[in-house]
Amino acid sequence: MKNIRFVFVALIMTAFSWGSVVELQGTPTDIDVSGTPMKVFPQATLTTPTGTTNLKLTGYGIRQKAVAFVHVNVYLATSYVDESIALNTDSPVDSLKNAKGRVILLDMLRTMTAQDIRTAFEEALDVNGVDVNSKEVQSLFSQFTGDLYAGDRIVVASYPTGEGTIETLILELPKKTLSESGNLLGLDFWKIWFGEPVDELMGELKAKLTGAAKP
Amino acid sequence: MRRILVATLSLGMLSGCGLMDMASEARANLNKTGNAVHLQVLTVALQQMLAPVNTETLTPPVRMFPYGNTFSKEATAHEITETFHTFLVDVKQGGQTEKSNPTAEDMRLKSRKISLAAGGVIASFVPHEKLETIIEEQIYRGGRYEDTAYVLLLTRYTYLRDFFFVSVVDKSERVNLDSVRKAAEYFTEIKYIAQLSFVDRIKLHVPQFIPVVNETNPEAAENAFMDLDITVSPTEYKLLARRALRRFEREPALKDQLYNTEEGQRLLAIFKAE
């Protein structure tokens, strides 16, 4: 009976891991974040209803947040973009416009509430002139619940649906996957990391994600 | 008869002088006692702020808050400035080591962070009238602690934003009208500092204060430190205001109170004013 239960749990866990739209590929680089070993893969594939897009690593870095006079590590961000795109480090958002796929992995380095993440995302969208009260953004955020712990991963993926400028944005959280489509919705979210930085430390991360600075 | 009158008057005058002496002595004693109590309150507050049990956590240094509050309420504007200055000297002093790769211990990082936190807590709780006195005496009239006054303003701004304002707007599960009142109070202080004519001078530079994080070469980063450089963005308060409004409007009952009551409208206006 115990074995059956174990197999059942394993099946469910496998189903979850199979559920991701992103598959990481290539030989990973081992990195160390404050004593925690992590891996960064050089390529990825994004599977969408219209097919599979090959993505290349554009950069990675730690999102640090200044809390009063201390810098805290929030997450390790790893960015992948459609391999046919040449990322312009001066205006990365412009070069991301025509990407058939974009992925950002956020590996949490500290425990945060969904509220914390939501607030941080909203503020960064606001700085970039994105309407955070739009139906699509609010729909995503209203489902964004539960705490995130160190070691959890958020997968943020976006791709064009093929209907004009409509894009689908997928947020894979540890326990659920959120999906929403809207006019340039994915690109709007990418402005969080590639647009106007919400603070100086986000500016440093942006430089690492675009490859303008070394990790 | 005349002699008696003179004698009586002289006695009266003498006893009057005695009474006056006694009164002034009593007043002096009272002052002394009052001063001793005043100094004792300040000393105990400082001792408690720096007690190891109250300095375990510094982001935020919550255990220091009650004592910092007492200190800032009791101390005069000048005492606040002088105490803050002492902490700042310690923060900037750094390590005394000659090593080319000093460790965090060499840099006395922990104790310097405690000093900065203590200064920040004191600065956060300074009543607004005393803050105006500090600005007047040290900045407008060019006091001995002018540089310190700028840092005091910076730490007040940073703490009010990162710990106090955030605790209401971002960290509370529920936000009600009283939370909005408190957020408005913090916001008003933040905006006040951001709009000071000398905001470009409100900055802090501390050499070798932040350990460097290097993902690809952690060993090289182990003993590397960055300078701490903080300034006040004169427009950041607008972002904070929008953040607060978004949070308030997420609570249907509160939204109704804010938009349909006189007090609600008044509070909203605080966040909406440019």
Interface residues (C-beta under 8 A of the other chain):
Chain A: T29 I31 D32 V33 S34 G35 Y60 G61 I62 Q64 A66 V67 A68 F69 V70 H71 V72 N73 L76 Q115 D116 T119 E122 E123 D126 V127 V132 N133 K214 P215
Chain B: L58 T59 P60 K113 L116 A117 G120 T158 Y159 D162 F163 D170 K171 L204 F209 I210 V213 E215 T216 P218 L228 I230 L239 R242 R243 R246 R247
